[in-house]
Amino acid sequence: MKRFLALFITILLTISCTFAVFAAEDRQRVYDKAGLFSSGEITELERKLGRAVDKTGLDFVILTTSDKDGATLADYADDFYDYGGFGTDADHSGLIMLIDMQDRTVYMGTTGKACDYLTDKRINDLTDDNDELYEYLADERYADAAAEFIGGVEDYVRQGIPGARKLTFLEILLALIIPGLAAFFYIRSIQNQYAMTAEKRNIGRNALAFSADSSFAFAVNEDDLLHHSLTFRTIPRTSGSTGSGNSGGSTMHKSHSGTLHGGGGGGRHF
């Protein structure tokens, strides 16, 4: 009976894990409200987006529209992302590419860890300053434009967070050698203590010291603090500042749901 119960539980766990994998793979990430992609292009984009999520650990969404219902680019993209339940972790880390056919422009919104990788400058490079992207859009090659965008994001995530210093080979080598040497000398010190090496070396000197005619006297050592003064000075604390586009960071804003987002684009038209 116990063996049957264990087998039954194993089968249930296997089935639940399988459904979880299929659910993750079947997550829709392309929302073509403007009708820009063919069914084959949507299938291919979904595949590329799923692969990008696996590579970067960030969620990806492609959204097209021809009517923003009076909303701004940022509000429309943020609300769709937030209320769509996107994101790969508790910070809802991910990004959305909005192709807006109403104003014929492109906007990119970021959330969570995506804001660290995709700074204002990088977002601008992926959108407004991306000549290849806008050539695809002008030629109505919308699937190629989306693929160009996905590849650009993957490249930036691969490069890492801007300003995050990477260790050199010498620093890594020293980080391995120095603790090893410290451990070696510590172990040698413990071994010498157990072997009483120092005590054996001092046996002769200790014997001479006890047999010698010696004397001692206490000496009084006093600190004379007269004619001294102490001066106290308050050092002002330097306040920190948040990142901005000029400093290589991300300018943040709060959406209707209260979530913090980065974002940019929309300054160029096709």
PyRosetta script that sets phi, psi and omega in degrees:
from pyrosetta import init, pose_from_sequence

init()
pose = pose_from_sequence("MKRFLALFITILLTISCTFAVFAAEDRQRVYDKAGLFSSGEITELERKLGRAVDKTGLDFVILTTSDKDGATLADYADDFYDYGGFGTDADHSGLIMLIDMQDRTVYMGTTGKACDYLTDKRINDLTDDNDELYEYLADERYADAAAEFIGGVEDYVRQGIPGARKLTFLEILLALIIPGLAAFFYIRSIQNQYAMTAEKRNIGRNALAFSADSSFAFAVNEDDLLHHSLTFRTIPRTSGSTGSGNSGGSTMHKSHSGTLHGGGGGGRHF")
pose.set_psi(1, -42.5)
pose.set_omega(1, -179.8)
pose.set_phi(2, -65.6)
pose.set_psi(2, -39.1)
pose.set_omega(2, 180.0)
pose.set_phi(3, -65.9)
pose.set_psi(3, -39.1)
pose.set_omega(3, 178.3)
pose.set_phi(4, -65.6)
pose.set_psi(4, -41.4)
pose.set_omega(4, 179.8)
pose.set_phi(5, -64.3)
pose.set_psi(5, -41.8)
pose.set_omega(5, 179.4)
pose.set_phi(6, -64.3)
pose.set_psi(6, -40.2)
pose.set_omega(6, 178.5)
pose.set_phi(7, -65.3)
pose.set_psi(7, -40.2)
pose.set_omega(7, 179.6)
pose.set_phi(8, -63.3)
pose.set_psi(8, -42.4)
pose.set_omega(8, 179.6)
pose.set_phi(9, -65.7)
pose.set_psi(9, -40.4)
pose.set_omega(9, 178.8)
pose.set_phi(10, -61.1)
pose.set_psi(10, -42.5)
pose.set_omega(10, 178.9)
pose.set_phi(11, -63.9)
pose.set_psi(11, -41.3)
pose.set_omega(11, 179.2)
pose.set_phi(12, -63.1)
pose.set_psi(12, -42.8)
pose.set_omega(12, 179.5)
pose.set_phi(13, -64.0)
pose.set_psi(13, -40.3)
pose.set_omega(13, 178.9)
pose.set_phi(14, -63.0)
pose.set_psi(14, -43.8)
pose.set_omega(14, 180.0)
pose.set_phi(15, -64.9)
pose.set_psi(15, -42.0)
pose.set_omega(15, -178.3)
pose.set_phi(16, -66.3)
pose.set_psi(16, -39.5)
pose.set_omega(16, 177.7)
pose.set_phi(17, -65.8)
pose.set_psi(17, -38.1)
pose.set_omega(17, 179.2)
pose.set_phi(18, -64.5)
pose.set_psi(18, -43.5)
pose.set_omega(18, 177.7)
pose.set_phi(19, -63.9)
pose.set_psi(19, -36.6)
pose.set_omega(19, 179.7)
pose.set_phi(20, -64.4)
pose.set_psi(20, -40.5)
pose.set_omega(20, 178.2)
pose.set_phi(21, -64.0)
pose.set_psi(21, -47.1)
pose.set_omega(21, 178.9)
pose.set_phi(22, -62.3)
pose.set_psi(22, -37.2)
pose.set_omega(22, 179.8)
pose.set_phi(23, -64.1)
pose.set_psi(23, -40.4)
pose.set_omega(23, 178.8)
pose.set_phi(24, -66.8)
pose.set_psi(24, -39.4)
pose.set_omega(24, -179.2)
pose.set_phi(25, -71.3)
pose.set_psi(25, -32.1)
pose.set_omega(25, -176.3)
pose.set_phi(26, -87.1)
pose.set_psi(26, 3.5)
pose.set_omega(26, -179.5)
pose.set_phi(27, -63.1)
pose.set_psi(27, 122.0)
pose.set_omega(27, -179.5)
pose.set_phi(28, -73.0)
pose.set_psi(28, 133.7)
pose.set_omega(28, 179.9)
pose.set_phi(29, -129.7)
pose.set_psi(29, -8.2)
pose.set_omega(29, 177.1)
pose.set_phi(30, -109.7)
pose.set_psi(30, 120.5)
pose.set_omega(30, -179.7)
pose.set_phi(31, -123.7)
pose.set_psi(31, 96.2)
pose.set_omega(31, -172.4)
pose.set_phi(32, -96.5)
pose.set_psi(32, 73.2)
pose.set_omega(32, -178.9)
pose.set_phi(33, -71.0)
pose.set_psi(33, -22.1)
pose.set_omega(33, -179.6)
pose.set_phi(34, -91.9)
pose.set_psi(34, -3.8)
pose.set_omega(34, 178.3)
pose.set_phi(35, 66.8)
pose.set_psi(35, 46.1)
pose.set_omega(35, -176.6)
pose.set_phi(36, -93.2)
pose.set_psi(36, -21.2)
pose.set_omega(36, -174.0)
pose.set_phi(37, -110.3)
pose.set_psi(37, 149.2)
pose.set_omega(37, 170.5)
pose.set_phi(38, -80.4)
pose.set_psi(38, 168.0)
pose.set_omega(38, -179.6)
pose.set_phi(39, -63.4)
pose.set_psi(39, -36.9)
pose.set_omega(39, 177.7)
pose.set_phi(40, -66.5)
pose.set_psi(40, -38.4)
pose.set_omega(40, 178.7)
pose.set_phi(41, -67.3)
pose.set_psi(41, -37.3)
pose.set_omega(41, 177.4)
pose.set_phi(42, -63.9)
pose.set_psi(42, -43.2)
pose.set_omega(42, 178.9)
pose.set_phi(43, -60.1)
pose.set_psi(43, -43.9)
pose.set_omega(43, -179.8)
pose.set_phi(44, -67.9)
pose.set_psi(44, -40.0)
pose.set_omega(44, 178.3)
pose.set_phi(45, -65.7)
pose.set_psi(45, -39.1)
pose.set_omega(45, 177.3)
pose.set_phi(46, -61.0)
pose.set_psi(46, -39.4)
pose.set_omega(46, 178.6)
pose.set_phi(47, -64.6)
pose.set_psi(47, -44.5)
pose.set_omega(47, 179.8)
pose.set_phi(48, -65.6)
pose.set_psi(48, -38.5)
pose.set_omega(48, 179.3)
pose.set_phi(49, -66.8)
pose.set_psi(49, -41.9)
pose.set_omega(49, 177.6)
pose.set_phi(50, -61.3)
pose.set_psi(50, -39.9)
pose.set_omega(50, 178.2)
pose.set_phi(51, -67.4)
pose.set_psi(51, -38.3)
pose.set_omega(51, 178.8)
pose.set_phi(52, -64.8)
pose.set_psi(52, -37.5)
pose.set_omega(52, 176.8)
pose.set_phi(53, -62.2)
pose.set_psi(53, -43.4)
pose.set_omega(53, 179.1)
pose.set_phi(54, -64.0)
pose.set_psi(54, -37.9)
pose.set_omega(54, -177.3)
pose.set_phi(55, -72.4)
pose.set_psi(55, -41.3)
pose.set_omega(55, -169.7)
pose.set_phi(56, -100.8)
pose.set_psi(56, -22.8)
pose.set_omega(56, -173.6)
pose.set_phi(57, 78.2)
pose.set_psi(57, 9.2)
pose.set_omega(57, 178.7)
pose.set_phi(58, -112.5)
pose.set_psi(58, 149.8)
pose.set_omega(58, 176.4)
pose.set_phi(59, -83.0)
pose.set_psi(59, 150.1)
pose.set_omega(59, -179.2)
pose.set_phi(60, -127.6)
pose.set_psi(60, 137.9)
pose.set_omega(60, 175.8)
pose.set_phi(61, -137.0)
pose.set_psi(61, 134.6)
pose.set_omega(61, 172.2)
pose.set_phi(62, -113.4)
pose.set_psi(62, 122.9)
pose.set_omega(62, -177.8)
pose.set_phi(63, -127.9)
pose.set_psi(63, 131.2)
pose.set_omega(63, 173.3)
pose.set_phi(64, -120.9)
pose.set_psi(64, 147.7)
pose.set_omega(64, 179.4)
pose.set_phi(65, -153.1)
pose.set_psi(65, 155.0)
pose.set_omega(65, 172.9)
pose.set_phi(66, -119.1)
pose.set_psi(66, 5.6)
pose.set_omega(66, 179.6)
pose.set_phi(67, -154.3)
pose.set_psi(67, 111.8)
pose.set_omega(67, -178.5)
pose.set_phi(68, -92.2)
pose.set_psi(68, 6.5)
pose.set_omega(68, 179.0)
pose.set_phi(69, 55.3)
pose.set_psi(69, 37.2)
pose.set_omega(69, 176.9)
pose.set_phi(70, 81.2)
pose.set_psi(70, -0.3)
pose.set_omega(70, -179.4)
pose.set_phi(71, -82.4)
pose.set_psi(71, 158.0)
pose.set_omega(71, 173.3)
pose.set_phi(72, -75.0)
pose.set_psi(72, 167.0)
pose.set_omega(72, 177.4)
pose.set_phi(73, -57.9)
pose.set_psi(73, -47.1)
pose.set_omega(73, -177.5)
pose.set_phi(74, -63.8)
pose.set_psi(74, -46.7)
pose.set_omega(74, -178.7)
pose.set_phi(75, -63.9)
pose.set_psi(75, -42.2)
pose.set_omega(75, -178.2)
pose.set_phi(76, -64.6)
pose.set_psi(76, -45.7)
pose.set_omega(76, -179.7)
pose.set_phi(77, -68.3)
pose.set_psi(77, -44.0)
pose.set_omega(77, -178.6)
pose.set_phi(78, -63.1)
pose.set_psi(78, -45.9)
pose.set_omega(78, -178.2)
pose.set_phi(79, -64.6)
pose.set_psi(79, -40.2)
pose.set_omega(79, 179.0)
pose.set_phi(80, -63.2)
pose.set_psi(80, -41.8)
pose.set_omega(80, -179.7)
pose.set_phi(81, -68.4)
pose.set_psi(81, -47.9)
pose.set_omega(81, -176.3)
pose.set_phi(82, -64.3)
pose.set_psi(82, -52.0)
pose.set_omega(82, -174.9)
pose.set_phi(83, -79.9)
pose.set_psi(83, -8.2)
pose.set_omega(83, 173.5)
pose.set_phi(84, -85.0)
pose.set_psi(84, -7.2)
pose.set_omega(84, 177.3)
pose.set_phi(85, 72.7)
pose.set_psi(85, 31.4)
pose.set_omega(85, -179.3)
pose.set_phi(86, -84.4)
pose.set_psi(86, 166.6)
pose.set_omega(86, -179.9)
pose.set_phi(87, 123.2)
pose.set_psi(87, 147.3)
pose.set_omega(87, -175.2)
pose.set_phi(88, -99.6)
pose.set_psi(88, -6.1)
pose.set_omega(88, -177.0)
pose.set_phi(89, -151.9)
pose.set_psi(89, -168.6)
pose.set_omega(89, -178.4)
pose.set_phi(90, -65.4)
pose.set_psi(90, -22.6)
pose.set_omega(90, 178.0)
pose.set_phi(91, -89.4)
pose.set_psi(91, 3.6)
pose.set_omega(91, -179.3)
pose.set_phi(92, 57.7)
pose.set_psi(92, 39.7)
pose.set_omega(92, -174.5)
pose.set_phi(93, -62.8)
pose.set_psi(93, 129.7)
pose.set_omega(93, 179.3)
pose.set_phi(94, 165.4)
pose.set_psi(94, -171.6)
pose.set_omega(94, -176.6)
pose.set_phi(95, -150.8)
pose.set_psi(95, 159.6)
pose.set_omega(95, 179.2)
pose.set_phi(96, -133.8)
pose.set_psi(96, 135.6)
pose.set_omega(96, 173.7)
pose.set_phi(97, -106.1)
pose.set_psi(97, 121.2)
pose.set_omega(97, 179.8)
pose.set_phi(98, -109.8)
pose.set_psi(98, 117.8)
pose.set_omega(98, 172.0)
pose.set_phi(99, -98.5)
pose.set_psi(99, 109.6)
pose.set_omega(99, -173.9)
pose.set_phi(100, -101.4)
pose.set_psi(100, 108.1)
pose.set_omega(100, -179.6)
pose.set_phi(101, -81.1)
pose.set_psi(101, -13.5)
pose.set_omega(101, 177.9)
pose.set_phi(102, -69.6)
pose.set_psi(102, -46.2)
pose.set_omega(102, 177.5)
pose.set_phi(103, -105.0)
pose.set_psi(103, 0.1)
pose.set_omega(103, 179.5)
pose.set_phi(104, 51.2)
pose.set_psi(104, 62.1)
pose.set_omega(104, 179.9)
pose.set_phi(105, -149.2)
pose.set_psi(105, 175.5)
pose.set_omega(105, -178.1)
pose.set_phi(106, -127.2)
pose.set_psi(106, 135.7)
pose.set_omega(106, 177.0)
pose.set_phi(107, -127.6)
pose.set_psi(107, 146.6)
pose.set_omega(107, 177.1)
pose.set_phi(108, -126.3)
pose.set_psi(108, 128.0)
pose.set_omega(108, 176.3)
pose.set_phi(109, -114.7)
pose.set_psi(109, 144.1)
pose.set_omega(109, -179.0)
pose.set_phi(110, -126.2)
pose.set_psi(110, 153.4)
pose.set_omega(110, -179.4)
pose.set_phi(111, -143.9)
pose.set_psi(111, 146.8)
pose.set_omega(111, 175.0)
pose.set_phi(112, 62.5)
pose.set_psi(112, -133.8)
pose.set_omega(112, -176.7)
pose.set_phi(113, -65.2)
pose.set_psi(113, -21.3)
pose.set_omega(113, 177.2)
pose.set_phi(114, -61.6)
pose.set_psi(114, -28.6)
pose.set_omega(114, 178.7)
pose.set_phi(115, -66.6)
pose.set_psi(115, -28.3)
pose.set_omega(115, 178.8)
pose.set_phi(116, -73.4)
pose.set_psi(116, -42.5)
pose.set_omega(116, -178.5)
pose.set_phi(117, -76.2)
pose.set_psi(117, -40.6)
pose.set_omega(117, -172.4)
pose.set_phi(118, -105.6)
pose.set_psi(118, 86.4)
pose.set_omega(118, -179.8)
pose.set_phi(119, -75.1)
pose.set_psi(119, 175.5)
pose.set_omega(119, 179.1)
pose.set_phi(120, -56.4)
pose.set_psi(120, -44.1)
pose.set_omega(120, -178.4)
pose.set_phi(121, -64.8)
pose.set_psi(121, -43.6)
pose.set_omega(121, -179.6)
pose.set_phi(122, -65.9)
pose.set_psi(122, -39.7)
pose.set_omega(122, 177.4)
pose.set_phi(123, -62.4)
pose.set_psi(123, -42.0)
pose.set_omega(123, 178.6)
pose.set_phi(124, -63.5)
pose.set_psi(124, -38.2)
pose.set_omega(124, 177.2)
pose.set_phi(125, -65.3)
pose.set_psi(125, -31.7)
pose.set_omega(125, -179.2)
pose.set_phi(126, -82.5)
pose.set_psi(126, -18.9)
pose.set_omega(126, -175.4)
pose.set_phi(127, -117.4)
pose.set_psi(127, -89.7)
pose.set_omega(127, -171.4)
pose.set_phi(128, -61.3)
pose.set_psi(128, -35.3)
pose.set_omega(128, -177.6)
pose.set_phi(129, -94.6)
pose.set_psi(129, 8.8)
pose.set_omega(129, -177.5)
pose.set_phi(130, -94.3)
pose.set_psi(130, 93.1)
pose.set_omega(130, -177.3)
pose.set_phi(131, -62.3)
pose.set_psi(131, -40.4)
pose.set_omega(131, -178.2)
pose.set_phi(132, -63.1)
pose.set_psi(132, -40.7)
pose.set_omega(132, 178.3)
pose.set_phi(133, -59.0)
pose.set_psi(133, -46.2)
pose.set_omega(133, -176.3)
pose.set_phi(134, -75.0)
pose.set_psi(134, -24.1)
pose.set_omega(134, 172.6)
pose.set_phi(135, -67.1)
pose.set_psi(135, -41.8)
pose.set_omega(135, 176.4)
pose.set_phi(136, -61.3)
pose.set_psi(136, -43.8)
pose.set_omega(136, -178.8)
pose.set_phi(137, -65.4)
pose.set_psi(137, -42.1)
pose.set_omega(137, -180.0)
pose.set_phi(138, -65.1)
pose.set_psi(138, -30.7)
pose.set_omega(138, 178.6)
pose.set_phi(139, -88.3)
pose.set_psi(139, 5.7)
pose.set_omega(139, -179.4)
pose.set_phi(140, 62.7)
pose.set_psi(140, 29.1)
pose.set_omega(140, 174.7)
pose.set_phi(141, -97.2)
pose.set_psi(141, 68.5)
pose.set_omega(141, -170.5)
pose.set_phi(142, -68.1)
pose.set_psi(142, -35.8)
pose.set_omega(142, 178.6)
pose.set_phi(143, -66.2)
pose.set_psi(143, -38.4)
pose.set_omega(143, 176.9)
pose.set_phi(144, -65.5)
pose.set_psi(144, -36.9)
pose.set_omega(144, 177.8)
pose.set_phi(145, -63.7)
pose.set_psi(145, -43.0)
pose.set_omega(145, 178.9)
pose.set_phi(146, -65.2)
pose.set_psi(146, -40.4)
pose.set_omega(146, 179.0)
pose.set_phi(147, -65.1)
pose.set_psi(147, -39.2)
pose.set_omega(147, 176.5)
pose.set_phi(148, -60.8)
pose.set_psi(148, -41.4)
pose.set_omega(148, 179.6)
pose.set_phi(149, -64.8)
pose.set_psi(149, -46.4)
pose.set_omega(149, -179.6)
pose.set_phi(150, -60.1)
pose.set_psi(150, -45.9)
pose.set_omega(150, 179.6)
pose.set_phi(151, -62.8)
pose.set_psi(151, -38.2)
pose.set_omega(151, 178.3)
pose.set_phi(152, -64.1)
pose.set_psi(152, -41.0)
pose.set_omega(152, 177.8)
pose.set_phi(153, -64.1)
pose.set_psi(153, -44.4)
pose.set_omega(153, 179.0)
pose.set_phi(154, -58.5)
pose.set_psi(154, -41.1)
pose.set_omega(154, 179.6)
pose.set_phi(155, -62.9)
pose.set_psi(155, -43.4)
pose.set_omega(155, -178.9)
pose.set_phi(156, -67.8)
pose.set_psi(156, -38.8)
pose.set_omega(156, 177.6)
pose.set_phi(157, -65.7)
pose.set_psi(157, -37.7)
pose.set_omega(157, 177.5)
pose.set_phi(158, -63.4)
pose.set_psi(158, -35.3)
pose.set_omega(158, 178.9)
pose.set_phi(159, -70.2)
pose.set_psi(159, -23.0)
pose.set_omega(159, 178.1)
pose.set_phi(160, 96.9)
pose.set_psi(160, 178.6)
pose.set_omega(160, -179.2)
pose.set_phi(161, -73.0)
pose.set_psi(161, 128.9)
pose.set_omega(161, 180.0)
pose.set_phi(162, -59.9)
pose.set_psi(162, 136.8)
pose.set_omega(162, 179.6)
pose.set_phi(163, 85.7)
pose.set_psi(163, -10.5)
pose.set_omega(163, 177.4)
pose.set_phi(164, -77.8)
pose.set_psi(164, 113.7)
pose.set_omega(164, -174.9)
pose.set_phi(165, -74.6)
pose.set_psi(165, 134.6)
pose.set_omega(165, 177.9)
pose.set_phi(166, -98.5)
pose.set_psi(166, 142.6)
pose.set_omega(166, 179.7)
pose.set_phi(167, -71.1)
pose.set_psi(167, 138.4)
pose.set_omega(167, 175.1)
pose.set_phi(168, -80.7)
pose.set_psi(168, 168.4)
pose.set_omega(168, 179.3)
pose.set_phi(169, -62.0)
pose.set_psi(169, -40.2)
pose.set_omega(169, -179.9)
pose.set_phi(170, -63.6)
pose.set_psi(170, -41.1)
pose.set_omega(170, 179.8)
pose.set_phi(171, -65.3)
pose.set_psi(171, -39.9)
pose.set_omega(171, 177.4)
pose.set_phi(172, -64.4)
pose.set_psi(172, -41.2)
pose.set_omega(172, -179.9)
pose.set_phi(173, -63.9)
pose.set_psi(173, -45.0)
pose.set_omega(173, 178.5)
pose.set_phi(174, -64.8)
pose.set_psi(174, -36.5)
pose.set_omega(174, 178.8)
pose.set_phi(175, -63.9)
pose.set_psi(175, -25.9)
pose.set_omega(175, 177.8)
pose.set_phi(176, -87.4)
pose.set_psi(176, -37.1)
pose.set_omega(176, -174.7)
pose.set_phi(177, -76.6)
pose.set_psi(177, -46.3)
pose.set_omega(177, -173.8)
pose.set_phi(178, -60.4)
pose.set_psi(178, -48.2)
pose.set_omega(178, 176.3)
pose.set_phi(179, -61.3)
pose.set_psi(179, -33.6)
pose.set_omega(179, 178.6)
pose.set_phi(180, -65.0)
pose.set_psi(180, -42.7)
pose.set_omega(180, 177.8)
pose.set_phi(181, -65.9)
pose.set_psi(181, -42.1)
pose.set_omega(181, 179.1)
pose.set_phi(182, -61.0)
pose.set_psi(182, -42.5)
pose.set_omega(182, 178.4)
pose.set_phi(183, -64.7)
pose.set_psi(183, -38.3)
pose.set_omega(183, -179.4)
pose.set_phi(184, -62.7)
pose.set_psi(184, -49.5)
pose.set_omega(184, -178.3)
pose.set_phi(185, -67.7)
pose.set_psi(185, -32.3)
pose.set_omega(185, 177.6)
pose.set_phi(186, -66.2)
pose.set_psi(186, -44.3)
pose.set_omega(186, 178.8)
pose.set_phi(187, -63.7)
pose.set_psi(187, -41.0)
pose.set_omega(187, 177.7)
pose.set_phi(188, -62.3)
pose.set_psi(188, -37.4)
pose.set_omega(188, 178.6)
pose.set_phi(189, -65.0)
pose.set_psi(189, -42.2)
pose.set_omega(189, 178.2)
pose.set_phi(190, -64.2)
pose.set_psi(190, -41.7)
pose.set_omega(190, 178.8)
pose.set_phi(191, -62.0)
pose.set_psi(191, -40.9)
pose.set_omega(191, 179.5)
pose.set_phi(192, -65.9)
pose.set_psi(192, -36.1)
pose.set_omega(192, 178.5)
pose.set_phi(193, -65.0)
pose.set_psi(193, -42.5)
pose.set_omega(193, 178.8)
pose.set_phi(194, -68.7)
pose.set_psi(194, -32.4)
pose.set_omega(194, 179.7)
pose.set_phi(195, -81.4)
pose.set_psi(195, -7.4)
pose.set_omega(195, 179.7)
pose.set_phi(196, 55.5)
pose.set_psi(196, 42.5)
pose.set_omega(196, -178.5)
pose.set_phi(197, -62.6)
pose.set_psi(197, -45.4)
pose.set_omega(197, -178.6)
pose.set_phi(198, -66.0)
pose.set_psi(198, -40.0)
pose.set_omega(198, -180.0)
pose.set_phi(199, -64.1)
pose.set_psi(199, -41.1)
pose.set_omega(199, 178.5)
pose.set_phi(200, -64.5)
pose.set_psi(200, -35.0)
pose.set_omega(200, -178.7)
pose.set_phi(201, -70.5)
pose.set_psi(201, -28.0)
pose.set_omega(201, -175.7)
pose.set_phi(202, -97.5)
pose.set_psi(202, 4.1)
pose.set_omega(202, -177.7)
pose.set_phi(203, -59.4)
pose.set_psi(203, -47.0)
pose.set_omega(203, -178.7)
pose.set_phi(204, -63.6)
pose.set_psi(204, -43.7)
pose.set_omega(204, -179.0)
pose.set_phi(205, -67.7)
pose.set_psi(205, -36.2)
pose.set_omega(205, 178.7)
pose.set_phi(206, -65.5)
pose.set_psi(206, -38.3)
pose.set_omega(206, 179.1)
pose.set_phi(207, -64.2)
pose.set_psi(207, -42.6)
pose.set_omega(207, 178.5)
pose.set_phi(208, -65.2)
pose.set_psi(208, -36.8)
pose.set_omega(208, -178.8)
pose.set_phi(209, -65.7)
pose.set_psi(209, -38.6)
pose.set_omega(209, -179.6)
pose.set_phi(210, -72.1)
pose.set_psi(210, -31.0)
pose.set_omega(210, -176.3)
pose.set_phi(211, -85.8)
pose.set_psi(211, -14.7)
pose.set_omega(211, -177.8)
pose.set_phi(212, -75.0)
pose.set_psi(212, 151.5)
pose.set_omega(212, 176.7)
pose.set_phi(213, -83.1)
pose.set_psi(213, 102.5)
pose.set_omega(213, -174.9)
pose.set_phi(214, -128.3)
pose.set_psi(214, 163.6)
pose.set_omega(214, 177.7)
pose.set_phi(215, -144.3)
pose.set_psi(215, 165.6)
pose.set_omega(215, 179.7)
pose.set_phi(216, -146.0)
pose.set_psi(216, 163.0)
pose.set_omega(216, 178.2)
pose.set_phi(217, -148.1)
pose.set_psi(217, 145.6)
pose.set_omega(217, 177.1)
pose.set_phi(218, -79.4)
pose.set_psi(218, 137.4)
pose.set_omega(218, 176.1)
pose.set_phi(219, -111.1)
pose.set_psi(219, 139.2)
pose.set_omega(219, -179.9)
pose.set_phi(220, -97.5)
pose.set_psi(220, 121.8)
pose.set_omega(220, 179.9)
pose.set_phi(221, -116.9)
pose.set_psi(221, 114.8)
pose.set_omega(221, -177.1)
pose.set_phi(222, -120.0)
pose.set_psi(222, 140.9)
pose.set_omega(222, 174.3)
pose.set_phi(223, -92.5)
pose.set_psi(223, 122.2)
pose.set_omega(223, 179.0)
pose.set_phi(224, -91.9)
pose.set_psi(224, 107.1)
pose.set_omega(224, -177.2)
pose.set_phi(225, -95.0)
pose.set_psi(225, 9.8)
pose.set_omega(225, 177.6)
pose.set_phi(226, -68.5)
pose.set_psi(226, 149.4)
pose.set_omega(226, 178.9)
pose.set_phi(227, 63.8)
pose.set_psi(227, 23.0)
pose.set_omega(227, 174.3)
pose.set_phi(228, -114.2)
pose.set_psi(228, 150.3)
pose.set_omega(228, 177.9)
pose.set_phi(229, -141.1)
pose.set_psi(229, 152.0)
pose.set_omega(229, 178.9)
pose.set_phi(230, -112.5)
pose.set_psi(230, 137.4)
pose.set_omega(230, 179.9)
pose.set_phi(231, -119.2)
pose.set_psi(231, 127.1)
pose.set_omega(231, 178.6)
pose.set_phi(232, -106.8)
pose.set_psi(232, 136.6)
pose.set_omega(232, -179.9)
pose.set_phi(233, -136.5)
pose.set_psi(233, 131.8)
pose.set_omega(233, 178.8)
pose.set_phi(234, -83.8)
pose.set_psi(234, 124.5)
pose.set_omega(234, 178.6)
pose.set_phi(235, -95.9)
pose.set_psi(235, 118.1)
pose.set_omega(235, -178.2)
pose.set_phi(236, -65.8)
pose.set_psi(236, 142.6)
pose.set_omega(236, 179.9)
pose.set_phi(237, -87.1)
pose.set_psi(237, 133.5)
pose.set_omega(237, 178.5)
pose.set_phi(238, -81.1)
pose.set_psi(238, 126.3)
pose.set_omega(238, -178.6)
pose.set_phi(239, -82.7)
pose.set_psi(239, 145.3)
pose.set_omega(239, 179.8)
pose.set_phi(240, -80.9)
pose.set_psi(240, 168.4)
pose.set_omega(240, 179.3)
pose.set_phi(241, -136.4)
pose.set_psi(241, 151.4)
pose.set_omega(241, -179.7)
pose.set_phi(242, -83.8)
pose.set_psi(242, 157.6)
pose.set_omega(242, -178.0)
pose.set_phi(243, -71.0)
pose.set_psi(243, 154.8)
pose.set_omega(243, 176.9)
pose.set_phi(244, -142.4)
pose.set_psi(244, 178.0)
pose.set_omega(244, -179.3)
pose.set_phi(245, -62.1)
pose.set_psi(245, -36.1)
pose.set_omega(245, -177.9)
pose.set_phi(246, -71.1)
pose.set_psi(246, -31.6)
pose.set_omega(246, -177.6)
pose.set_phi(247, -92.5)
pose.set_psi(247, 3.9)
pose.set_omega(247, 177.7)
pose.set_phi(248, 90.2)
pose.set_psi(248, 9.4)
pose.set_omega(248, -179.5)
pose.set_phi(249, -101.0)
pose.set_psi(249, -163.0)
pose.set_omega(249, -179.2)
pose.set_phi(250, -116.8)
pose.set_psi(250, 129.1)
pose.set_omega(250, 173.0)
pose.set_phi(251, -79.7)
pose.set_psi(251, 125.0)
pose.set_omega(251, -173.2)
pose.set_phi(252, -106.2)
pose.set_psi(252, 150.3)
pose.set_omega(252, 173.9)
pose.set_phi(253, -143.4)
pose.set_psi(253, 160.8)
pose.set_omega(253, -177.4)
pose.set_phi(254, -104.4)
pose.set_psi(254, 133.2)
pose.set_omega(254, -179.4)
pose.set_phi(255, -86.3)
pose.set_psi(255, -179.6)
pose.set_omega(255, -179.6)
pose.set_phi(256, -62.3)
pose.set_psi(256, -28.8)
pose.set_omega(256, -179.5)
pose.set_phi(257, -82.1)
pose.set_psi(257, -5.2)
pose.set_omega(257, -178.6)
pose.set_phi(258, 91.2)
pose.set_psi(258, 4.2)
pose.set_omega(258, -179.3)
pose.set_phi(259, -86.1)
pose.set_psi(259, 141.7)
pose.set_omega(259, 177.2)
pose.set_phi(260, -83.1)
pose.set_psi(260, 136.0)
pose.set_omega(260, -179.5)
pose.set_phi(261, -134.2)
pose.set_psi(261, 152.7)
pose.set_omega(261, 163.3)
pose.set_phi(262, -104.5)
pose.set_psi(262, 177.6)
pose.set_omega(262, 178.0)
pose.set_phi(263, 164.9)
pose.set_psi(263, 167.9)
pose.set_omega(263, 179.1)
pose.set_phi(264, 179.5)
pose.set_psi(264, 178.5)
pose.set_omega(264, -175.7)
pose.set_phi(265, 103.9)
pose.set_psi(265, -170.7)
pose.set_omega(265, 178.6)
pose.set_phi(266, 84.4)
pose.set_psi(266, 1.5)
pose.set_omega(266, -178.3)
pose.set_phi(267, -95.6)
pose.set_psi(267, 3.5)
pose.set_omega(267, -179.0)
pose.set_phi(268, -135.2)
pose.set_psi(268, 146.7)
pose.set_omega(268, -175.3)
pose.set_phi(269, -123.3)
pose.set_psi(269, 151.6)
pose.set_omega(269, 179.5)
pose.set_phi(270, -118.9)
pose.dump_pdb("model.pdb")
